[in-house]
């Protein structure tokens, strides 16, 4: 039988796991910031390999791809401070480092909370882990390919139609993109949250149905909080898929057999 840890021992374990998480993010972030990608021909095949380059690094390549994919035609990106582009590249490196460190983050946090869970709670956690990752990716993909292009085109369209020069700072543009990717990835976790609470007996499935109207209000407030305009159109683009996800979460939770204790 495992010995029960004291409060200070729990704090020490948490510190150790957080250090490993931070180290993982830091190492990967430095890699994305310090290395670019070069191409070589080996035996008739194209081979890509990392090569030290603080200017044309992997993060800068990602930023250029985002600009190509999402910046509306006629809109120009500018930098207003000498270090602004470097700072944005550092932010991008940290973002990539965090994304690619997620297996380490999930593993370390899972190992930390695992002893405090009941057996059935551990089973629930293991079952929702992969769907949670899939939903996060789907949320980010939905934001990248559908929501963000529409919002940018909708908001900047007024300036372009009026023949007004449209300029965005690189920092504001990329912060907007990264924020939306994370926000929608987390928003798509809604069914996981609902099913998890029902599976451990914290919330009855029918409670989700009875509180649907309140959920719509809360989702609309969330949509208004993460969208940059007051038109209501972009808020609807955020709220509509979340309402559908809420309904999906209820349907799945209804088939769960809650266990308590």
Residue, then its C-alpha position, 0 to 999 in steps of 0.5 A: x500500500x502506497x504511503x500517504x504523502x504529507x502536504x510538504x511532500x505534495x508541494x515538493x512533487x508539484x515543484x519537481x513536475x512543474x520544473x520538468x514541464x517548464x524545462x520541456x517548454x523552454x528547450x523546445x521554444x529555444x529550438x524553434x527560435x534558434x533553428x531554421x530548416x534547410x533542404x538537401x538532396x540525398x540519393x535523389x530524395x529531399x531531406x530536411x534538417x535543422x540548421x542554426x538560424x536566429x533570423x529565418x528560424x522555424x518560428x519565423x517560417x510559421x509566422x510567414x505561413x500564418x500571414x500567407x493563409x490569414x491576412x486579407x488581400x490589401x492589408x499590410x503588416x507593419x512593425x512600429x518598434x525596432x524589437x517588435x518583430x523579434x518579440x513576436x518571434x519569441x511569442x511564436x516560439x513559446x506558443x510552439x514550445x507549449x503546443x509540442x510540450x503538451x504530451x509532457x504537460x499532460x503526463x506530468x499533471x496526470x501523474x501528480x493528480x492520479x493518487x488522489x483519484x478513485x479508480x473509476x475517476x482514473x478510468x474516466x480520465x484515461x478515456x477522455x484524454x485522447x478525445x480531449x486532444x482531438x477536440x482541441x485540435x478540431x477547435x484550433x483548425x475550425x478557428x484557423x480555416x473558418x472563423x479567423x479568415x471570416x472575422x478578419x475579412x468582415x472587420x477589415x472589409x469596411x476599410x478596404x471597400x472605402x479605399x482606406x489603407x489598412x495596416x496592422x502591427x505584426x504584434x496585434x495580428x499574431x496576438x489575435x491569431x494565437x489567442x483565437x486558436x487557444x480560445x477555440x481549442x479550449x472552447x471545444x473541450x465543453x463536451x469533455x467537461x460535461x461528460x466528465x462531470x456526469x461520469x463521476x456523478x457530480x452532475x446528472x445528465x438531465x441537469x444539462x438539459x434543464x439548464x440549456x437556456x443558461x448555458x446559451x447565455x453563458x456561451x454568448x457571453x464567452x463569445x462576446x468576450x473573445x471576439x473583438x467587435x460588437x457587431x454580434x456576427x463574430x460572436x455568433x460564429x463562436x457561440x453557434x458551434x459551442x451550442x452544438x457541442x453543448x448538445x453533443x455533450x448532453x447526448x453523450x452524458x445521457x448514456x453515462x452511468x455515474x459512479x460515486x465514491 
